């Protein structure tokens, strides 16, 4: 499992549709992203002012590879909830599967 998640540098509003990007360039070590990336989402932290019983509904379609990054379309979300995204990225080496985590706040 990845270390401490990064915090996305902006907040999202419930009505927005946009993308989040996970940059794996520094982790590739001579490999390339390949196969089918996945992104899982859960509610992060125990101090949320609101709860979301279906956090996976924030995902808006499948993640895709764009060079050394994974791009995930997102939508909706519950106001005052922080979401933890876990991106799993297969590489051109079957022995190397990478993960990154990030937190996005919906306000």
C-alpha positions, 0 to 999 in steps of 0.5 A: 500500500502506498505511503501517506496520500498526496492532497490534490491542490484544489477542491471540487464542488458537488456539481462539477465534472472534471478529471484527476491525474496521477503522475507516475513518471518518477516511479517508472524506472525504465518501464512504461504504463500498460494494461488497464489502470484502476482507481478505487475511492473511499471516504477519508478520515473520521472527522467528515462533517457528512458521510457518503455511503456510495463513494464509488459514485464519484468515479465517472467512467474508466481510468485511462493511460496518458503517457506516464499519467493515469487520468480518471474522470470524476463527478458529484460527491457529497459536500464536506466529504474528503475522498481517498483515491487509490490508483493502481497502475500496471506497467510493461513489467509484470513484476512491477505494479505501481500505486498512488493515493490522493485525497480530494475535498468536496466543498 
